[in-house]
């Protein structure tokens, strides 16, 4: 298979975003003719033009680097590991946010849902989980839906699986990640059913996670936090998943956990 050109990659992302050449040219303040020439290789785009088009198409930073390389330019977005000394402020920020969210369970994940940090509240989700699933690298979605993971304790497992699959598919549509495609296929193969997403109940605006814990039924709403204006791939692909009480009983249990004396 031939290596894709910058024009091939540009056309891929334009069609992924469901834009015609005319629509993208209008957004980017260029001509349809010039855009067509770039996509077919009849014109060599400047680095500025590729980055400008990438902005209009909201292309992930990792894929922008790939397009720049395909056009013969050096990539501009770095990908330092989290243990790099330059990433200390990011590690500190993650830890501060996660600690500040306690007692609510929260974890930090990368682009493939691999856990990079978590707070003490996440322990509420880990009861009864096969220790093998907790060996690094720990994948947050695998931990949730695996039959030896959290899945047996999820009361609304088909509904939650449907929610996860829909969300993961949207992420795949945005990023084109083959790793996420493989992860989705793996998760779909787990038992547990799947409730097709549809119109929410009149009193339900989001899908809650309903969980059994020590004889109680708990309900959580999840929220995602990302870093604003990231300038490297590592930061752009980080997110924090936090779980907040969806009812009074869950809120009370979390408050009681804070009040419990340490062993």
N, C-alpha and C positions, 0 to 999 in steps of 0.2 A: 504494500500500500504506500502510495506516494506521501511524502511529508506535506502536511497542509501549508499553504502559503498564508501570508497575512490577509490576503483577499478572501481566501477560503474561510478563515476564522471569522473575519468580519461578517461575511454573508451568513455563517452559522448563527452568530449572535443576533444578527438583525432578524432572521427568520424565527429564532427562538423567542425573541421579544415581539413577534407578530407585527413587524413594521414593513411596509413597502419601501422600496428605494426612494420614492417620492416623499414619503413621510419622514424618513430619516434625514434625507437631504434638507428638508425644510427645517427640521429641528437643529441641524448642525450648520445651517446657513451656508450650504454649499450647493453645487448643481447636481442634479440626478446623473448627468453625463459623467461628471468627475467621479461620483460615487460608484457608478457602474464600471468605470475604467479601473478603479482600485480593486473592486471585487474580482474582476476578470484578469488582473495582472497587467493590464495595458498601461497603467500609471503607477508610479512608485509613490506611496504616500509619505509625507514627512512624519517625523516622530510626533510633532505637535498635532497633526491631523489625526493620527491614530489615537492619541490620548483624548483628543476632543470627541471623537466618535465613541470612544470607550465610555466617556462620561455620559453621553446621550443615551447609550445602551445599558448603562449601569452594569458594566462587565466587572466581575470580581477581579481583585488586584492580581491574583495568581495568573488568571487568564490574560490580563493585560501584558504581563511580562512575557507570556508565551507568544502573544501577537507581535510584540516588539522584536523578540528574537527572530521570529519568522520573517520579519521585514528587514533584518540585518542590523537592528539597533540593540544596544545593551539594555538589559532590564533595569528598571529604576526602583522597583519595590523590593526591599530586603526581606529576608525570612529568618531572623535570628531565633535561636531556640530560647525557650522560656528561661533556661538557666544561664543564658548569656548575661554578663554583668550589665549590659546596656538595658536589659529588661527588668532590672530591679524595681524601678518605679511602677511598672505594670504589675509585677508580682505583689508589691506592697498594696497597690490599689485593689487587686483581686481579694487579697486577704482582708483588707479593711471592709470591703463591701460584704463579703461572706460573713465575717464576724458580726457586722452591724445588722445583718438579717436574722440572726439567731433570736428566738428559738425556731424560727421558720426554717425548714430544710432548704438548702441551696447548694448547688454545685457549679463549678466552672468547667466548661467543655470547649474543645476545639471544633474544627469544621466537620470532623467525622464523629462527633459525639463522644470522643475519648475524654474521660474525666481528668482534669489537670489539678483540681483542688476541690475541697468541699468543706462545709462547716460542721460543727458538732450536731446540728439539727438533723443532718442527713441520716444519723444513726437510727432514727425512728423508722426509716425505710429498709434497713438492712437486716432486721430480725429474720432468721430462718433461711437466709440466702446461702447457697452453696459457696463455700470459701473459694472454690476454683474460679468463680465468676468475679471475685474480688482481687484476683492476682493482676497486677499491672501488665499491660494497659487495660484499664476498666472502661468498657463502653457503656454509657448511660442508658441507651435504648435496649441493648442486649440485657443488661442488668434488670431492666424493667419488665421485658416481655418474655424472657427465657422461662421455661417451665420450672427450672430450679432457682429462679430469681424471685422477683417481686410478684410475678403474675398470679400465683395461687392466692395471694391476699387481696388482689384487686377485685372488688365487688362487681364493677361494671366493665369487666375485661373486654368484651367485644366492642363496646362503645369507645373505650380508651385506645384499643388497638386501631380502630378506624380513624380516630383523631390523630394518632401518631403517624399512621401511614399517609394520611392526607397531608399532614405537615411535612413529612419527609419528602413526599413527592414534589411539593412546592419548592422545597430546598433544592432538589435535583433539577427542577425546571430552571431555577435561577443560576445555579452553579455549573450544571452539567457534570458533576463529580461522579466518576466511575466507582469510587469507593462507596459513595452513598447508594448507588444503584445496587451494588453487591450487598450492602447492609440491608436495604429494603427487601431484597429477595430472601435473605436469611431470616429476617423477622417474620415475613409472611409465611414461612414454612413452619413456624412454631404453632402449636395448638392454641386454641382459645377463641376462635371465631373472629368475625369482623362485622361490625355494624356499619353499613354504608352511611357516610355522612349525608345528612339531609337538612331540612328546615329544623331549627331548634324548637324546643318546647316553648310555649308562650312565656314562661317564667324563667327560661334558661338562655343566657346570652353567650356562655362559653361552656365547654365540656369540663366537668369536674373530674378529678381523680378520687374515686371512692375506695377506701382502704380499710381492711380489718386489722385491728391492733389491740392485743390484750383484751379481747372481748368487747371492744368498742368498734363502732363504725365511724370512720373519719372521712372528711371531705376537704379536698384542697383545690384551689385554683392556681394555675401556673402562670408565671410571668417571665419574660426574657429581657435581659439587659445586655446591650452591646456598647462598645466604645465608639464615641463620636469621632469623625474625621480621622480614621486610622491611616498612617502613612507607611506601615509595613504589613506584610501578609499575615504574620503571626497574630498581631493585634486585631486585624480585620476579621480573622476567623475565630476569635474568642467570643464566648457568650456566657452569661450567668443565668441559670435556670433556678428560679425560686418558687416555693410552694407556700401559699398563704391559706389560712383557714377559710372555708366556704360556709361554715355554720358555727353557731355558738359553742356547741359541744367540742368541736375541734379546737377552737380558740382557747377554751378552758383547759383542755388537756395540755396544750403547748405551754400555757402559763404555769400549770402545775409542774411540768417538767423542769421549768426554771427554778421553781421553789423547792424542788427536791434537794436534800442535802447530798453532797458528794459521798460516795462510798469510801 
